[in-house]
Structures are given as C-alpha cells and as structure tokens.
Amino acid sequence: MDTFTKQYIATALWSTNDESTPSGGVPLDRKYGVKDIAPECLAKMVADCAKFQAENADYIASDLENAGHDFWLTRNGHGAGFWDGDWPEHVGGYLTVQSKKYGEFNLYVGDDGKIYS
C-alpha cells in the first residue's frame, strides 16, 4: 500500500470515534487497524485514494503523506484539510474542490467488529 493511502486510512481511524462502545467517543485507532476494515470498505478506500492521486498527481506528488491526511479530512468536512494553509493557497483551494467531489465517507464498527462505511 502506498504512502498516500496508508496515511488516508490512518487519518480515517484516528478521526473517527467508536460510538458502539458504552462510553463512546473513543478514536478507532486505539483499538482497530487496517486489518479490521471490512474488505469491501477497504477496497473502496483504496480505489478512492488511487483515483484522487491519479487525478491530482501534479499537485500532491511532493507530499503524499500530508495529501492522504488532508484528503480524508477535507472530503469529510473536518476543521482542517487542504484549505488550512499547509498548501499554497491556489493549490489548497483546488484540492479542496477536488476532494469534495468524492463526498463524505463515514466509518462505523459493525456487530462483527469489522469497520464499514
């Protein structure tokens, strides 16, 4: 798995809380890893990352790790992302628009302990 996709998945697990526990609000990365993501969910994540990278390679090639992180945050409307100043303004704005085209992608833990979207 490439750097962009690894960081995208790490950010997804870090920024998503496991609401299935009685206490709720626990980030998924405290208990789950990539191996816990249901195959169909993981396939969609990997496909979205590959497509985004192919469409935006000229803009993100210099920092794939940060780009994977920002792609997850931006597409899901978190309070940070491509637009928050780590990228040149015109690039950040462009990548924000490109990310939003993918729509939100929410994760949850199923009754079987696997992560789904």
N, C-alpha and C positions, 0 to 999 in steps of 0.2 A: 504494500500500500504506500502511496506517495506521501510526501510531507504535507501537502495541502489537505488531503483527505484525512490523514491522521489527526491533524490539528482541528479540522472541522468537527470530527467525531469527539475529540477530547473536549472541545468547547461545548458541544451539544450536551454531553454528560455532565459537565461542570455547571452549566447554566440552567439545567432542568432539575426540578425537585421531584422526589418520590412522594407523591401525595397518597400512595396506597398504604403508607405506614400510619399507625395511630398518631404519631407525633407530627407527621407531615413536614414539609419544608426541608428535607434532607437532600442535598445535591446527589444526583445519581452516581457521580464518580466516586463517592465514598464507599459504595457497595457494588457497583457494576462496572463492567468494562466492555470492550468491543465484542468479546465472546458472548456476552449476554444479549446482544442485539439480535432480534429475530432475523433470519436470513432475508426475507422479503424487504424488511425495513433497511437492513444494511445494504442490500443491492440498490435500493432507491437512493440512499445517501451517497454511495459510491458513484452512481450514474449522474446524479446532480452535480457532484464535485467535478467529474470528468468533463461534463458539458460546460460548466461555468469556466473551468480552466481553459478549455479549447476556445471558447468564445472571447475570452479576455486575456489571453496569454501575454500580449504585448504590454498590458498594464500591470500584471501581477508577478511576472517572472522574477523580478528582483527580490521578492519577499513572499514566497509561497506559504510559509508558516503563518505569518501575520494575515495574509489574504484568506487562508482557510478559517482562521479565527473570526475575522471580520465578515466573511460570507455568512456564517451561521448567525452571528449577532444581527447583522443588517436585515437578512431575509425574515427574521423573526421579530423585528421591531424592538430589540433591546435598546438600552440607553447608550449604546456605543456601537461603533462599526466603521465602515469605510469613510463616513462623513465627519468623524470626530476630530480630524486634524493630523492623524498619523500619515496620511497620504496627501500629495499635492491636491489643492482644492478641486481643480478640474478633474483629476483622476478619481478622487474620492466621490465626487458628485456623480460621475459617470458610473462607477462601480456600484454605487447605491441604487441607481435606477436599474442596472442590470440584475442586482440581487433581488430587488422587489418583484421582478418578473417571475421569480420562482415561487412566490407565495410563502406563507408560513408553513413550517414543518414541525409539528409538535410531537413530543415523545411521551409515552406513558408505560408503566410496568403492568403487564398482563397478569392474570391469575396464575399463569405458569412460571412467573418470574422472568420472562423474556421481555425485552423492550420493543415496543411497537410504535408506529406513527399513525 
